[in-house]
Amino acid sequence: MALVASDRQAITDLINMHGHLIDRGAFDRMDELFTPDAEFDLSDFGLGVRAGPAGWRMIRRAIRLRRVPLHA
């Protein structure tokens, strides 16, 4: 099924917002991008799979400690 223009724009807007929020370190706003049960696979960084707001906090801590690059 082909995407309509409005779907493409919504996806583009979401990707752009993700970049802006990550660059600003605005992890408290991740709920604007992800559902509460979203999973983040940080296995490559030795942190396993994290879910939801607790996962966002783990990512923020890992970035601060330089365990995860800001732009992976």
MODELLER restraints for C-alpha pairs under 7 A, 6 or more apart:
rsr = mdl.restraints
at = mdl.atoms
rsr.add(forms.Gaussian(group=physical.xy_distance, feature=features.Distance(at['CA:14:A'], at['CA:33:A']), mean=6.79, stdev=0.5))
rsr.add(forms.Gaussian(group=physical.xy_distance, feature=features.Distance(at['CA:18:A'], at['CA:33:A']), mean=6.91, stdev=0.5))
rsr.add(forms.Gaussian(group=physical.xy_distance, feature=features.Distance(at['CA:27:A'], at['CA:56:A']), mean=6.26, stdev=0.5))
rsr.add(forms.Gaussian(group=physical.xy_distance, feature=features.Distance(at['CA:27:A'], at['CA:60:A']), mean=6.76, stdev=0.5))
rsr.add(forms.Gaussian(group=physical.xy_distance, feature=features.Distance(at['CA:36:A'], at['CA:52:A']), mean=4.80, stdev=0.5))
rsr.add(forms.Gaussian(group=physical.xy_distance, feature=features.Distance(at['CA:36:A'], at['CA:53:A']), mean=6.76, stdev=0.5))
rsr.add(forms.Gaussian(group=physical.xy_distance, feature=features.Distance(at['CA:37:A'], at['CA:51:A']), mean=5.94, stdev=0.5))
rsr.add(forms.Gaussian(group=physical.xy_distance, feature=features.Distance(at['CA:37:A'], at['CA:52:A']), mean=4.96, stdev=0.5))
rsr.add(forms.Gaussian(group=physical.xy_distance, feature=features.Distance(at['CA:38:A'], at['CA:51:A']), mean=5.57, stdev=0.5))
rsr.add(forms.Gaussian(group=physical.xy_distance, feature=features.Distance(at['CA:38:A'], at['CA:52:A']), mean=5.32, stdev=0.5))
rsr.add(forms.Gaussian(group=physical.xy_distance, feature=features.Distance(at['CA:39:A'], at['CA:49:A']), mean=6.54, stdev=0.5))
rsr.add(forms.Gaussian(group=physical.xy_distance, feature=features.Distance(at['CA:39:A'], at['CA:50:A']), mean=5.56, stdev=0.5))
rsr.add(forms.Gaussian(group=physical.xy_distance, feature=features.Distance(at['CA:39:A'], at['CA:51:A']), mean=4.23, stdev=0.5))
rsr.add(forms.Gaussian(group=physical.xy_distance, feature=features.Distance(at['CA:39:A'], at['CA:52:A']), mean=6.41, stdev=0.5))
rsr.add(forms.Gaussian(group=physical.xy_distance, feature=features.Distance(at['CA:40:A'], at['CA:49:A']), mean=5.55, stdev=0.5))
rsr.add(forms.Gaussian(group=physical.xy_distance, feature=features.Distance(at['CA:40:A'], at['CA:50:A']), mean=5.12, stdev=0.5))
rsr.add(forms.Gaussian(group=physical.xy_distance, feature=features.Distance(at['CA:40:A'], at['CA:51:A']), mean=6.03, stdev=0.5))
rsr.add(forms.Gaussian(group=physical.xy_distance, feature=features.Distance(at['CA:40:A'], at['CA:55:A']), mean=6.58, stdev=0.5))
rsr.add(forms.Gaussian(group=physical.xy_distance, feature=features.Distance(at['CA:41:A'], at['CA:48:A']), mean=6.16, stdev=0.5))
rsr.add(forms.Gaussian(group=physical.xy_distance, feature=features.Distance(at['CA:41:A'], at['CA:49:A']), mean=4.34, stdev=0.5))
rsr.add(forms.Gaussian(group=physical.xy_distance, feature=features.Distance(at['CA:41:A'], at['CA:50:A']), mean=6.43, stdev=0.5))
rsr.add(forms.Gaussian(group=physical.xy_distance, feature=features.Distance(at['CA:42:A'], at['CA:48:A']), mean=5.11, stdev=0.5))
rsr.add(forms.Gaussian(group=physical.xy_distance, feature=features.Distance(at['CA:42:A'], at['CA:49:A']), mean=5.62, stdev=0.5))
rsr.add(forms.Gaussian(group=physical.xy_distance, feature=features.Distance(at['CA:43:A'], at['CA:49:A']), mean=6.28, stdev=0.5))
rsr.add(forms.Gaussian(group=physical.xy_distance, feature=features.Distance(at['CA:45:A'], at['CA:67:A']), mean=6.71, stdev=0.5))
rsr.add(forms.Gaussian(group=physical.xy_distance, feature=features.Distance(at['CA:45:A'], at['CA:68:A']), mean=6.42, stdev=0.5))
rsr.add(forms.Gaussian(group=physical.xy_distance, feature=features.Distance(at['CA:62:A'], at['CA:68:A']), mean=5.54, stdev=0.5))
rsr.add(forms.Gaussian(group=physical.xy_distance, feature=features.Distance(at['CA:63:A'], at['CA:69:A']), mean=6.19, stdev=0.5))
rsr.add(forms.Gaussian(group=physical.xy_distance, feature=features.Distance(at['CA:63:A'], at['CA:70:A']), mean=6.24, stdev=0.5))
